[in-house]
Structures are given as structure tokens and as C-alpha cells.
Amino acid sequence: MRRFRSSREKPELNSHINVTNLVDVALTILIMYILVAPLITHGIRLNLPKAGPSKLERSQNVIKIKADKIYLNDRPVKPGGAQEKARINGEDRSGD
């Protein structure tokens, strides 16, 4: 069958759709679903470790600096005194 009947006529349209790829993908998804569905319904048993809340080993100092005052754990200190009080609390972080 010729596509062109004459040089003046428009070409015929091919209205056929190739569904081979669509069927291949649909069957692949179906097979995957069939294989995975039993795992979803039954589940997998795992032996996970149980964890509880951890204890803090040392306290945390909070230093606040406002316009002309310095606060260590909401207590006012002199300039330079915050580092000294932190050393007294056992948390010397001057090397960090």
C-alpha cells in the first residue's frame, strides 16, 4: 500500500499504537508486586537493641552577654569571672 496517492495529496496518518512496551512494564510491575506482597503482610522479625534515655555526664554552663553585663547560668559575673567560675565547676573549655 502506498502512502502517497499522488504528489498533491496529503499523507495518510498511522493511527496504530505500539503497546508492547506498555504490556512489558505492566507485567514487570505485576511480578514485582506478587513477589513483595507476602513480605509486606508477614513482615520481617528484627532483634533491635533497646535504648533508654542517656544521662548527661557533666552540666552545661550558659553564658549570656548583654549590653554591659555578663551572666553565667543566669547569675551576674564580672568580666573575666565567667571563665574562672567555669573552671571551678570543672568545665575548663578555654582550649576548645
Backbone torsions as a table, in degrees:
resi	resn	phi	psi	omega
1	MET	NA	131.9	-179.0
2	ARG	-86.2	147.0	177.5
3	ARG	-81.4	-37.3	-179.2
4	PHE	-108.6	127.1	177.0
5	ARG	-82.2	-36.3	174.4
6	SER	-153.9	173.8	-176.5
7	SER	-71.1	-16.5	-177.8
8	ARG	-94.2	-16.9	-176.9
9	GLU	-87.2	153.8	178.6
10	LYS	-76.2	153.0	178.5
11	PRO	-71.8	153.1	177.8
12	GLU	-76.2	146.1	178.6
13	LEU	-86.5	140.6	176.1
14	ASN	-94.6	107.4	-175.0
15	SER	-99.3	15.3	178.9
16	HIS	-87.5	138.5	179.4
17	ILE	-111.9	130.5	177.7
18	ASN	-84.4	112.8	-176.9
19	VAL	-103.3	10.5	-178.7
20	THR	-60.3	-47.0	-179.9
21	ASN	-64.2	-39.1	179.0
22	LEU	-62.4	-43.7	179.3
23	VAL	-65.8	-40.2	178.4
24	ASP	-60.7	-46.2	-179.6
25	VAL	-66.5	-41.8	-179.9
26	ALA	-62.7	-42.8	179.1
27	LEU	-67.9	-37.3	177.7
28	THR	-63.6	-44.1	178.1
29	ILE	-64.8	-39.1	178.1
30	LEU	-62.5	-43.8	179.4
31	ILE	-64.8	-41.6	177.9
32	MET	-62.7	-41.4	178.6
33	TYR	-63.1	-42.5	-179.7
34	ILE	-63.5	-36.6	-179.9
35	LEU	-75.8	-34.8	-174.1
36	VAL	-88.6	-26.8	-175.9
37	ALA	-56.8	-42.6	178.0
38	PRO	-63.3	-32.5	178.5
39	LEU	-68.4	-34.2	-179.0
40	ILE	-70.6	-40.1	-176.8
41	THR	-74.8	-36.2	-177.5
42	HIS	-90.7	-34.7	-179.2
43	GLY	79.6	176.4	179.2
44	ILE	-124.8	129.9	179.8
45	ARG	-82.9	130.9	177.8
46	LEU	-125.8	142.1	173.7
47	ASN	-99.0	94.2	-178.8
48	LEU	-95.0	144.9	177.3
49	PRO	-70.3	147.1	178.3
50	LYS	-94.5	132.8	-178.6
51	ALA	-119.0	145.4	176.9
52	GLY	-118.7	179.2	179.1
53	PRO	-67.5	136.0	-179.7
54	SER	-86.9	148.7	179.0
55	LYS	-89.8	141.5	175.9
56	LEU	-76.8	132.3	-177.3
57	GLU	-80.4	-28.9	178.7
58	ARG	-143.4	155.1	-177.7
59	SER	-78.8	162.7	-178.0
60	GLN	-111.4	129.7	176.8
61	ASN	-91.3	137.1	178.2
62	VAL	-112.2	121.0	179.0
63	ILE	-108.8	123.8	177.2
64	LYS	-114.1	135.2	178.2
65	ILE	-118.3	119.0	176.7
66	LYS	-112.4	-173.3	-170.9
67	ALA	-42.7	-56.5	-178.5
68	ASP	-134.6	14.6	-178.8
69	LYS	-130.2	151.3	176.4
70	ILE	-119.6	134.8	-178.9
71	TYR	-120.5	134.7	173.4
72	LEU	-116.5	113.6	-175.9
73	ASN	53.2	47.9	177.9
74	ASP	63.9	21.1	174.4
75	ARG	-118.1	131.0	-179.4
76	PRO	-68.2	139.7	176.8
77	VAL	-133.6	162.0	176.9
78	LYS	-75.5	156.1	173.4
79	PRO	-59.3	130.2	-176.5
80	GLY	90.6	-16.6	-179.1
81	GLY	-80.8	-22.4	-179.3
82	ALA	-65.4	-39.1	179.2
83	GLN	-67.7	-40.0	178.5
84	GLU	-64.5	-42.9	179.3
85	LYS	-67.5	-33.8	177.1
86	ALA	-66.0	-37.4	176.7
87	ARG	-65.5	-37.9	179.3
88	ILE	-64.6	-37.4	179.3
89	ASN	-75.6	-2.2	178.3
90	GLY	83.5	22.7	-177.8
91	GLU	-127.5	62.1	178.4
92	ASP	-75.3	109.0	-178.9
93	ARG	-116.8	22.5	-176.8
94	SER	-67.9	-22.2	179.5
95	GLY	-84.0	-10.8	-176.7
96	ASP	-77.2	NA	NA
